[in-house]
Structures are given as structure tokens and as C-alpha cells.
């Protein structure tokens, strides 16, 4: 027999997915590639492209197709390392976007339930859909395509490897997340709109 109090109770918010689980936002599937990029940025020899032919072949192939990748690297004190890191960043984003897409596919039933109970406005959802991915892709463009650093952060990436490593790692994570989750953000927006209209 159904308890009458249950009929009028507020639905409980499902527990979030543990961040460090395989399907979480800080999954090893994300942290391992980002950690690898960090190690390369911090510890690769300054003449890494001269020492490792396969790294040079990769950067030559990518810069031949996208010369923009070399613009920022050429303005740094660690040009070969920066060029390799920039190329790996651009290459990693679509691969990790696929990982996010697979995770979102697996987590989607739970994400829909949480989305319906979250107080996120329609405007905020539209911002995520239409400005999220372009914004983070623009951030990646600024990391690889601008000569030098802006005046307020002069030397942060051009002189310091740690700055370059941190910003590229963040760009990979956010850029791939915004691209990989984009179809699901659209669906959650439609679902939230229909859910509000039906209640």
C-alpha cells in the first residue's frame, strides 16, 4: 500500500557521480592524458624535437596543416617544447571529447533526473549551449595562436613552462568537455523546457 505522504513529497536529488570514478568528471580517462601533457611541458628537453624524430614529424605534419600552431610557440623561450605541447593539446581535444561523449551517454539517465531538479534558468542553459563550446575553443586558439602573452600576464607562458602546462591542461579539459557534452546539453535544455511546461 502506498504511503500518502510519499505522493506529496519532493523528489530527492540523485547523488552525483563520484568525480574520480571512471565515469566522473575527473576520471582517469581525463587525468592520465592531462598528466602526460603536464610531464612533457615541464620535463621534456628544450630540444625535444631535435632529439625525437617522431615528435618532430608530428609537429611538422600539424603545423603544415595549421600554421597557427607555431605562432605562440615561436614567441616562447622553449619553442620546441611549446610547439609540441600546443600540437598535443589540439590533437587531444577531439579525442577527449569522444571520451566525454561516451561518459555522457552512460550517465545521461542520471543527468536528466538531476537536471529536472536543478534550479538552472533557461537563459543559463542557452548560454552553455551557444557560448560554452565557442568560448573554450577561443581559449585554445589564444593559447596556440597569439604571439606572446597579454600584458597583464606577460611571461606566464612564454617564460614559464608551468604556466604553459597549466593553461593547456585546463584548455584540454574544458574544451573537450564543452564539445563532447554539447549534444546532451541541447537535449537537457529541451527536456527541462518540456518538464517545466508540464508541471
C-alpha positions in Angstrom: 0.0 0.0 0.0 1.3 3.4 -1.0 2.1 5.9 1.8 0.0 9.0 1.2 2.9 11.2 2.4 5.1 9.9 -0.5 2.6 11.2 -3.0 3.2 14.8 -1.9 6.9 14.6 -1.1 9.5 16.5 -3.1 11.6 14.2 -5.3 15.1 13.6 -4.0 18.1 14.8 -5.9 20.0 11.8 -7.1 23.5 11.5 -5.8 26.2 13.0 -8.1 28.6 10.7 -9.9 31.9 10.4 -8.0 34.3 12.8 -9.6 37.3 10.4 -9.6 35.3 7.3 -10.8 35.7 6.1 -14.4 32.6 7.9 -15.4 33.2 11.0 -13.3 34.4 14.5 -14.3 37.9 13.8 -13.0 38.1 10.3 -14.4 41.5 8.7 -15.0 40.4 8.8 -18.7 40.9 12.6 -18.4 43.6 12.9 -15.8 46.1 10.5 -17.4 46.3 12.4 -20.8 46.4 15.7 -18.9 49.1 14.4 -16.6 51.1 13.2 -19.6 50.9 16.6 -21.2 52.0 18.2 -17.9 55.0 16.0 -17.7 56.0 16.8 -21.3 55.6 20.5 -20.7 57.6 20.5 -17.5 60.4 18.0 -18.2 60.8 17.5 -21.9 64.3 18.6 -23.0 64.5 22.0 -24.6 65.5 20.5 -27.9 62.9 17.7 -27.8 62.0 17.9 -31.5 65.7 17.5 -32.5 66.1 14.5 -30.1 62.9 12.6 -31.0 62.1 12.3 -34.7 58.6 11.1 -34.2 57.8 14.2 -32.2 59.2 16.4 -35.0 57.2 14.5 -37.6 54.0 15.1 -35.6 54.6 18.8 -35.2 55.7 19.2 -38.9 52.6 17.5 -40.1 50.3 19.5 -37.8 51.9 22.9 -38.5 51.8 22.2 -42.2 48.0 21.9 -42.0 47.6 24.6 -39.2 50.5 27.1 -39.3 48.8 28.9 -36.4 50.1 26.3 -34.0 53.6 27.7 -34.3 52.7 31.3 -33.6 52.7 31.3 -29.8 55.4 28.6 -29.6 57.8 30.8 -31.6 57.4 33.6 -29.0 58.5 31.5 -26.1 61.9 30.7 -24.5 61.1 27.0 -25.0 60.0 26.9 -28.6 60.3 23.2 -29.3 58.6 22.2 -26.1 55.8 24.8 -26.6 55.2 23.7 -30.2 54.9 20.0 -29.1 52.6 20.9 -26.3 50.4 23.0 -28.5 50.1 20.3 -31.1 49.3 17.7 -28.5 46.7 20.0 -26.9 44.9 20.5 -30.3 45.2 16.7 -31.0 43.9 15.7 -27.6 40.7 17.8 -27.6 38.7 15.8 -30.2 39.9 12.5 -28.7 38.9 13.5 -25.1 35.7 15.0 -26.5 34.8 11.4 -27.6 35.6 10.2 -24.1 33.2 12.8 -22.7 30.5 11.8 -25.2 30.8 8.1 -24.1 30.6 9.1 -20.5 27.6 11.4 -21.0 25.9 8.6 -22.9 26.4 6.3 -19.9 25.5 8.9 -17.3 22.6 10.5 -19.2 19.6 9.0 -17.4 21.0 10.2 -14.1 22.0 13.6 -15.5 18.4 14.1 -16.8 17.0 13.4 -13.4 19.4 15.8 -11.7 18.7 18.4 -14.5 15.0 18.4 -13.8 15.5 19.1 -10.1 18.2 21.8 -10.5 17.2 25.5 -10.4 19.0 26.4 -13.6 17.3 29.1 -15.7 16.6 28.7 -19.4 19.0 31.6 -20.1 21.8 29.8 -18.3 21.2 26.6 -20.3 21.2 28.6 -23.6 24.5 30.2 -22.5 26.0 26.8 -22.1 24.7 25.6 -25.4 25.5 28.5 -27.6 28.5 30.1 -25.9 30.2 27.3 -24.0 31.9 25.4 -26.8 32.9 28.5 -28.8 34.3 30.3 -25.7 36.5 27.4 -24.8 37.6 26.8 -28.4 38.5 30.5 -28.4 40.6 30.0 -25.3 42.5 27.2 -27.1 43.0 29.5 -30.1 44.5 32.2 -27.8 46.9 29.6 -26.3 48.3 28.5 -29.6 47.7 31.4 -31.9 48.7 34.6 -30.2 52.2 35.8 -30.2 53.3 36.1 -26.6 51.2 36.7 -23.5 48.7 39.5 -22.8 50.3 42.5 -21.0 48.6 41.5 -17.7 50.2 38.0 -17.8 53.4 38.8 -19.5 55.9 35.9 -19.3 53.3 33.5 -17.8 53.5 31.0 -20.7 56.4 32.4 -22.7 58.9 32.3 -19.9 57.5 29.7 -17.6 56.8 26.1 -18.6 54.5 25.6 -15.6 52.1 28.4 -16.8 52.0 26.8 -20.3 51.4 23.4 -18.8 48.5 24.5 -16.5 46.7 26.6 -19.2 47.0 23.9 -21.8 45.7 21.3 -19.4 42.7 23.4 -18.4 42.0 24.1 -22.1 42.0 20.4 -22.9 39.7 19.6 -20.1 37.2 22.4 -20.6 37.4 22.4 -24.4 36.8 18.7 -24.8 34.0 18.8 -22.2 32.2 21.6 -24.0 32.4 19.8 -27.3 31.7 16.2 -26.1 28.7 17.2 -23.9 27.2 19.6 -26.5 24.5 17.2 -27.9 23.4 16.3 -24.4 23.3 19.9 -23.3 20.8 20.6 -26.1 18.7 17.6 -25.1 18.7 18.6 -21.4 17.6 22.0 -22.4 14.7 20.6 -24.4 13.8 18.2 -21.6 14.0 20.9 -19.0 11.7 23.2 -21.1 9.2 20.4 -21.6 9.4 19.4 -18.0 8.6 22.9 -16.8 5.8 23.3 -19.2 4.3 20.0 -17.9 4.4 21.0 -14.3 
